[in-house]
């Protein structure tokens, strides 16, 4: 028997493997994971210059929630998380019209009378704003005003939460409940081509067509929680945007955080104007309205900036905590045809789509992944038109042939103009070579003014420890990378129109990855009984038959001739020999084939002895009797030399914890025995040469085993003394003593009690 233990040890090192690998980017999905600046990406995976895009307004707030166009072409924007209403004229001069008491203005609409109507939250009220002065127009006694739209009848319709009702308001303080959806929030309102009211809801993602007070028809029940935006198609169809990460839930969280922020004593509410420059070249300041107080001090300015930053943080945190649904898309765009059939035009598991515009030839829509603007043609060809590189594009509006995108984190307004930008750039996703790598050459396919740069580092994200961007690489047929050898690398492309129409179609980088050493995770040593072969089993049966004897009895009472001259003694042998099995767990991060060598060394010995070399299996067995009693160590060396040149091969080794091999049973010596009335009194001792004793038992007349304790009450030493008092009936009886050591070996002694 063997007493065995194991230990896990890990080794590592550095070298370079011989196999060159290639990082390639050529498809739409490959490039989509990067960062775009004034560049477009078509479905074929080609980068080209995007339409001109400028940030024409910066609110200084965390997010612009709503935008509406007035008849004169000016735009009105409602923000959060300080609830401000701005006017941006056609020259992109901005003016702060009104600061609400509530932190969010989720909805803005322009009335037939030219007045601006704004819905505030989370204490939901509707205000009428004229010449910078706001008056309460209608209080539905709801928590949120999510959407506002004027109907063909001139009435103002309001979508509210958190009771999911639509209100119809005909004049100041004159309104009524128009339809109760049974949902929590009415997150989008629009009019269909016939002028009937459309309402999108949350949390069940239902789109209603409301024909009259209290009467509605469900146009579509989406499998996503929120209908965010609605638009009409030129053929009478209706487009709807659905979200899996519910905006209403996230904005509620942000609004509550902002309201708590404004009410806290640490960040006071300040009524200061903020001068915002829309663009470094244009530098159009926001004009302060007459009802807005000037800044009282620099401390107030700092307090305002702190409030904005904290509100932005709250919004970002709420975005990060957005609800994710498993097994469904994250967002989708649906087309409800005139016959009420529904087509899914686009869906994504990575991006939330926020708003859309229906234009001739297709749709324009925005998402939250870097503030992207997409164009989807009628035949469903998708192009990434531009990227604002803000947290999300919340709203789209078209004015005088230009498209405007409102953003969050920070709240800006971008103008997308006809014509192409003069230059643009693309930053690739970070590439992980899995280990330090030597960089080879970069190659790309394209035309026009295209140059590439690279940078590298050993931290997961670019930080000050990364190298600077390299000098521009201009040879598309093969430019050597000059960035330092590292685990991570990134490339950047610059496209300029000065040398024709630039485009970039694919990219490749050759690199030599580091040869990662093997990893040996554990060594386990166990014992097992060797299974006898069929021939040995047959031989045992034959020997057993041959060793039997019989007696023939006749009717005369005389014994017949015996088959042997005496009665033989049957020998009970060990059922099978013990096998010592050494097994280990090992792997290689590079997928290299591993070869092993196995060694052993006895305790106190100086040199390792080789048991086996050139092993490809993860175990080896030896005869258990081939090692004498004692403590041993086993060592496994793993090498990837069969997959690498000799000068680049790597090794790892692991040494087991001490393994105790004990095949010798304890020696049991009876020092005295006697009977006292109906008790047997036996004194004995046991000694083991290799390991400590673990238990002692006795049996009377082959009966059950009964435990015996040592004289010191703890059996834990190689030598122990025992004093046994055992009840025995009158007569002769056989008492057997058994002592077991740590290796499971049993020593026996017999005492006859008379």
N, C-alpha and C positions, 0 to 999 in steps of 0.2 A: 504494500500500500504506500501511497505517496501523499505528502502534505505540501501543497503548492500555493504560491501567491503570485500576483502580477502587478506591473507598474506601467504607466503610460508616460512617455517622454517624447518631445517633439524637437526636431532639428531644422535649421534653415541655413541658406547661404546665397551667394551671388555668382552668376556667370551668364554667358550669352549662348542661346541655342542657335542651331545652324539653319533653321527653316525660315525663309523670308515670307512674311505675310503682307497682305494688302488691305488698306482701308479704302473702300469705294463708296461714292455717293453719285447716284445717277437718276433716281426716280423722284417723283413728286413727294412721296412720303419721306424719303431720305432728307431732302432739302427743307421740308416743312418744319422740321424740328429745330431749325436755326433761327437767327434773329435778322429781320429785314429792315433796311433803312432806304426808303425811296426805290425799292425793287419790287417787282412782281414775279410770281411763280406760276407758270401755266401747268396744265395737267400732264404735259409730256415731260415735266421736270426741267424746264428751261428758265433760267433767271434772266430778267431783262429790266430795263428802267421802268419805274412805275409812273403813273400820272403825278403831276406836281402836287405836293401836299404841304400846307403850312399850318402851324399852330396860330390861329388868328385871335384866340382869346384864352386867357388863363384866369380862372375864377379865384385862385388861391384857396379853394375849398377842396374837400376830399373827393367830391364827385358831382357831376352834372347829371341830374336825374331826368330832366324833361326839357324839351326844346319845342317852341312853336314859332311859326312865321306869320308876321303881320302883313296886311295888304301892301304896305310900302316897302316890303322886302327886308325889313329889320327882323332880327331874331330875338326871342325872349327865352332865357335859360333859368331854370330853377335848380338850386343846388342843395347839397347836404355836406357837412353835418351842422351848418349854422343857418340854414333856411334863408337863403338870399335869392332875390330876383334881379336879373341883369337884362339890359337891353344892349344888343350889339347891332349897330347900323350897317349899311351896305359897305361903308368904308372900313368896317371892323373896329370902329371906335366904340368902347364899352362904357356903360353907365350903370351904376348900382341904383336901382329904382326903389327897392324896399327890402328891409330886413324883418323877417317874420319872427314871431315869438316862439315858434316851434322849430326844431332842428332840421326838418326835412320838407322840401317842396317836391313831391313826387310827380305832380301833374300841373301842366300849364296849357291853357287854351285861349285862343283869340276869338272874341265875340263878334257878332255881326255889327255891333256898334263900335268896334275898334278897341274896346277895353280889353285888358288882360285879366284873365281869371286864373287864380292859383290855388291849389289844394295843399294844405299843410297837414303834417303828421308829427307825432303820434296822437295829438288831440285834434282829430279830423275836422277841419273847417274849410270853407271856400271863401276866398276874398276876391273883390273886384278892385283892380289897381288902375288908376287913371292919373297921369302926370305925377307919378311917384308917390301918390297917396292911396293907401289901401283902406277899404271899408269891408266889414263883414257882410258877405252876400248871402250865405246860407250855412246853417249849422245842422247837419243831419244827425248829430249826437252819435257819431261813429268814431272809431279810433283812428282809422286810416282813410285818406283820400288817395287812391292809387291811380285813377285815370279820369280824364275829363274829355268830353267831345260835345260839340254842338250838333243837334239834329237838323234835318231839313225843315222842321217846324219852328226853328229858332230857339228851342229849349236847350238848356244845358243838362247833359246827362253825366252823372258822377258814379264811378265804380268805387266801392268802399270795402272796408274790412274792420273788424274781424267777424262780421256777420254775413258777409258776401251779398250785399244788397246793391241794387242800382236805383239811384234817385233821379227824378225829373224835376228841374228847377226852371220856373218860367219867369220869375222876377225876384227882386230882393226879398228874402225871407218868405218866399212862396215856393214851396217844393213839396214833393210827396214821394213815398216809396213807389217805385215803378215796377220792380221785379225782385223777388227774393230767390236767389239761386240755390240756396241750401248748402252752398260752399262757404269756406271761411273768408275768401277774398275774391274780389273782382279786379283782376290785375291788368286787364286790357279792354279798351272800348274802341269801336270803330263803326263805320256805316258801310253796309254792303252796296253793291251797284244800284239796288232799288231804293236805297235810303233807309233801309231797316237797320235797327241797332244790333251790333254784334258784341258779345261779351265773353271774354276769356277769363277762366277762374282757376283757383287753387284751393285745395290740394289734390283734386281728382283730375285736373287737366281737361275740363269740359268746355267746349265752345258752344255758346247759345246764340240763336237768332231770335230776338225779342220783337214780336210783331205788334204787340199792344200791351197795355198795362196788365200785368199778371199773366201774360200769355207768351210762351216761348217754345222753341223747338231746338233739340240738341242736334247741332250739325255734326259734331265729332266728339268722341270720348277718347282722348289720347291715353297712351300707357305711361306718360310722364306727368309729373305733378302740376305743372303750371303752364298755362297759355300766356305767353309774355307779350306778343305783338301780333297784329292782324293787318293785312293789306289786301287790296282788290287787284285781281288780274285783268288784263285787257279783254279777255274772252268771257268775263262774267264769273270766273272762278274766284275763290278766296284762299289766300295764303295765311297760314298760322304758324307761329314759332312756339315750340314747346320746350320746356326746360326740365331737367332732372334735378339740378341744384337750385331749388326754389328761391327766386330773388326776394319774394315777399318775406320769407322766413329770415333770410340773411339781412335784409334791410330793417326789419323789425329789431333784430339784435343790434345793428349799427345805430339805429335811432335811439334805442334805449341807452346804449353806451354813451352816445353823444349828449343826450339829455341829462344823464347823471353827471357827465363831465361839466356841462354848463352850470349845473346847480351846485356843484361842489365848491367849497370855499377855497380850495387850492388853486383853481383856475377860474377867475371871475369872468362874468359876461362883460364884454367890452363892445361899445358901439363906435368902432373906428372904421374909417375907410381904408381900403387896401389898394395901393397902386399896383397894377399888374401889367407887365409888358407882354404883349402877345407874341412878339418875335423880335429878335435882337436887331433886325434890319428895320422893322416898322416902328417898334417902340411906341405903341398907342396906349397911353395911360387910361385907366378907368376914370370917368368924370364923376365926381361925387355929387349925389343928389342933394337937394336943398334941405331935406329932412334928416340927413345923416350928419352926426356930430363929427368934427375933426378930431384927430388923435390928441388925447390929453397929455400923454408923455411917452417916452421910449419904453418905459416899463409896461404900459398898456399894449404897445405894439408887440412886445415880447410875449405878453400873456396871450394875445390873439394868435400869434404864431404857434405857441405851445398848444393852444386849443385845437388848431387845425391839424397839427402833427399828431396829437393824441386821437383826434377823431379819425384821421386816416389810418392810424394803427388799429383802432376799433373796427373800422370797415374791413381792413385786411384780415383781421382775426376772424371776423364773421364770414368772410369769403372762404377762408381756409377751412372753416367748420361747416361748409355747405353740405347739404344732405346728398349722399351718393347712393344710388340704387344699384344693386347687383343684378346682373342678368339682363339689363336693358341699356339702351343708348343713353348718353348723358344729355343730349339735346337733339332736336329734329325740326325739319321744316316740312309742313304738310300742304298739299294743294287739295282743297275741297272743290270738286268740279260742280258744274251747274246741275248735274243730275244727282248730287250728293255722294258720289263715289269719292274715295280719298286715295291720293298717291303720296308716298313718302319721297320727297325730292332729294333730301340730304339728311344725314344723321352723323353723329360723332360720339365716340366714347371719351374723347379728350377735351372737347371744347363746349362751352355753353354759348349758344347763339342768342343774342339779346334783341336785335331789331332788324327789320328788313324794309327794303323799298322795292316796289314793283316798277320796272322800267321796260321800255321796248327792247325785246330780245332776251329778257331774263330778269334775274333778281340780284340785288345787292344786299348783303347782310353782314352783320358784325358779330364778333365773338369776344370772349374774355381771355384768349391766349395771346398776350402781348398786344391786345387791341387790334385784332386783324379785321380787314375789310375784304370780303370775297365777292366774286361775281359768278353767278351760276346761270349758264345759258339755257335756253328753252330745250336744247337737246342734252342737258345735264353735264356740260363740260365746265369744270370748276377751275377758276383762276384766283390765286391769292393776289389781289390787286395792290394792296398796300398794308402797312403795319404802323400804327401810331406809337407802339412800344410803351403804351400806358397799360395799367392793370386790366382794363376792360373798356370796350366801346359800348356805351349804354344806349345811345339813341342815334338814329340816322334821320336826316331831313334833306330834301332837295330844294334849292332856291336859286332861281335865275340861272339854271343850267349847271350849277355846281352842287356837289354833295358835301354836306357837313356831318361830321361824326363827333358826338359828345362822349367824353371819357370819364373814367373814375381812376382815382389814385395816380395823378391828381386830376381835378376837374377842369378839363380843357376842351376847346372847340377847334377841330381841325377842318380845313377846307381842302377838298379834293377837286382839283381843277383839270380842265381838258389840257392835253399836251403832256409831254414826258418831262421828267426831271432831268437836269443836266448831268447828274452823277448819283450814284447810290452805292451802298455797301451791304455785304452779307457776312454774318458771323456764323460759322458752323456750330453744331453741337459739340460738346467736349467728347473727344475720343479716348477711350481707356484701352491701352495696350495690355492691360492686366499685370504688367511688370515693366521695369525700366527697359526702354527699347532704343535701338540705334535707328535714326531716321535716314531714309534713302532719298529718293527723288519724288517730287509731286508732278503730276501731269493732269491736264484738263483739256476739254474740248470747248471751243467757243470762238468768237470773232469780235472784232472791234477792240476798243480800249478796255482790256481786262488785265489786272495784275492781282497777284496773290501774296499774302504774308502769313507767317506762322508764328506761334508762340507755344511754349511748353512749360510744364511744371509737374510737381509731385503731390500737389494737393488737389482734392476733388474738384474744386471750383477755382477759377482764376483769382488770384490775390496778389499782394505785393511780392510773394515769393516766386511767382512765375517770371519767366523771361519777358523782355520787351518784345513787341512785334518786330519781326525780322525786316530787313530791307525788302522792297518789293521784288517779287519773282515774276519775270516777264516771259520766260520761255515755256510755252504750254507743252512742248514735247519732252520736257524733263528738266526741272530746276532742282538743284540740290538743296535740301532743307538745312539751314544753318542754325536752327534752334537747338538748344542743348538736349542731349539724351535724357529722357524722363519717361514717366509712366503715362502722362496725359499730354495731349496736343490738341490745338485748335487752329483753324485757318480762317482767314478773312479775305474776301474778294472785293475789289474796288472796280466799279464799272463807270466809265466816263464816256460822254457822247462826242468828245472832241476828235475821236478817231473812227467815226462811223457809228453805226447802231450796234452797241455792245450786247453780247449774250454769253451766258455760261451754261453748258449742258451737263457736264459730268466732271468728276474729280476722282483722283486716285493717289494714294500715298503708300509707297513701299517702306517697310520697316522690319528690323530684325529684333524680335522680342527676346527679352531676357529668359535664359533657361532657368526655370524655377526648379530648385532641388526637390527630390522626392520627399514625401512626408510619411514617416512611420508613426502610426497613432498608438499602437499598443502591442504588447506581447503577452500571450496567455499560454500557460503550461498546464496541461491536464493529463489525467491517466484514464485508461480504458482497458477493458478486458479484450484481448485479441479473440476474434471469432474463429473457432476451430473449422478447419476445412472439411469438406464432405468425406474425404478419404480418412481423416483422423477420426471423424465421428464413426465411420464404419468400422475402423480398427478397434475403437473402444468397445463397440457393441460385441464384436467378435471375441475380444479378450474377456469381456464379461461373461459371455456364454461358456467359453472354455474353462473358466475358473469355477463354475458351479459344480456341485456334486449331487448325487441322488442315492437313495436306499430303496431296494426292492424288497417288498414283504410278500411271502408266499402263504398259502393257506395252511402250511404245516407249521408256520411260526418260525421257520429258519430264515435267517437273513441270507439274501442272495449276494452275489459278488458285487462289491462296490466298484464304482468307476474310478476311485483313487485309493491309494493306500492310507490316506489320512484326511482329516478335515482341514482344508487350506484356509489361510487368513486373508480376508479381502482387504485390499489397500484402497483407501479413499484418497485420490490425488486431487490437486488443484484443478478446477474446471478449465481454466485457461490461464495463459501467462499474461502479465501486465505489459501494456504499451504506454510509453511516455510520448505525448503529442505536444509539439511546440508549434503554435500558430500565431500569426500576426496580421495586423491590418495596416495597409500602406496604399498610397495613391500618389499620383503626379499631376500637378495642376496643368501641365502642358499636354497631358494625355500620352506621355512617352511610355513605351513598354519598359517594365522594370525587371531586373534580374537580381536575385538575392544570394547571399552567403550566410550560413548559420554557424555559429561558434559557441563553445561553452568553456567555462573555467570554474574549478572548484574553489571554495572559500580558502583563502590563504595561499593559493597558487598565484604565480606571477604572469604566466603566459596563457593566451587564448588558444584553444585547440579547435581545429576545423572539423565540423560535423558534415557539412555538405556545401558545395558551391554550385554555381550556375543553375540555381533554382528559379523556376518561373511560377511555381505554386506558392501559396501563402501558408503552408504547413509542412511539417516533417515529423515522422514518428520513429522512435528507436525502442529497442527492447528495454523494458524497465529494469531488468537485472544487469544491464551493461554499465550502470553507474552505481558505485557503492554508496552506502549510507553517508549522508552529509549534506552540506549546503552548496548549491551551485548557482551560477549566473549564466544566462543565455544572451547572446548578442546577435542581432540581425543587422546586416548591412545591405541597403538597397541602392542600386545604381541604375541610371538611365543611359548607360554607355552604348546600348544597342540602338538607341535612337539619336545619338549625337556623336560627333567626332571625338576622339580620345582626349584632346586638349580642352574640350568644352563639356565633357560629361560631368555629372554631379552625383554625389553620394550623400546618403544620410544613414545614421545608425541609431539603434536603440538597444539599451541593455535592460534586461528584466530586473525586477527586484529579486532578492534571494529566494531560491526554491529549495525547500527541504525535501530530500529523498530519504525515506525511512522504510526499509523492507524487513527489519529485524524486530520480532516481537519482544516485549518485556520478559524478564526472567522472574518467575514467582517462586519464592522459597518459604515453606511452612516451617516456622521455628518451634511451634508447640501446638498440640491439639488434645482435647480431653472432653469427657461427658460429665456434666453436673446435672444429675436428675434428668429432666427432659430438655436440656439445652446442650448444644455443642459449643465449646469454647475453643476458638482457633486464633493463634497469633501468626501473622505472616508478613513478609515484606516483598516488594517488587522493585526491580531496577531495569532501566532502559539505557542503552548506550548512545542513542541518537536523538531522542526527543523527550519532552516532558510527558508524564502520565496524565490521563484525562478522566478515567472512570474505573470503578471496580464493582464487580457483581459476584453473586454466588447463586448456585442452583443445587437443590437437594433432590436426588433420585431423578435427574433429568427433567425437573420441574421448571417453572418459570424463573427467570433471572430476577434477583432482588439486589438493590443497590447497597453498597458498603462504603462508609466514609472512612477517610484516613484518620489517624490519631490526632493530627493537627487540624482536622476538619476541612482542609482545602487540598484537593488533589491537583497539584500544579508543578511538581518537581520530577526530575528523572528517577528519584528514589523516594519511596513512601513506605511507611509502616501502617499496618492495619490490625485491629483487634475486633474479632467477630464473635458475637453471641447470637446463635441461631437456634430457634426451637426445633427439636427433632423428636419424633415418637420413639417409643421403646423398640429396640431391635437394631439390626445393622442397617446403616444407611450410607450412601455415597454422597459426599459434598464436593462440588467442583467450584474452584475459585477462578475468576477471569478478570484480568487487568488489561486495559486498552490504552495504547499510547497515542500521541498526536497524529501519527501517521495512520491510525486505524488498525494497527496490528494488535492482535490479542495474544497474551501469554496465559497459560492455563496450569493449574495444579489440582491434584485430587487428594482428598482426605477421606478415609473410611472411619465412620463413627460407629462404635459398638456399644 
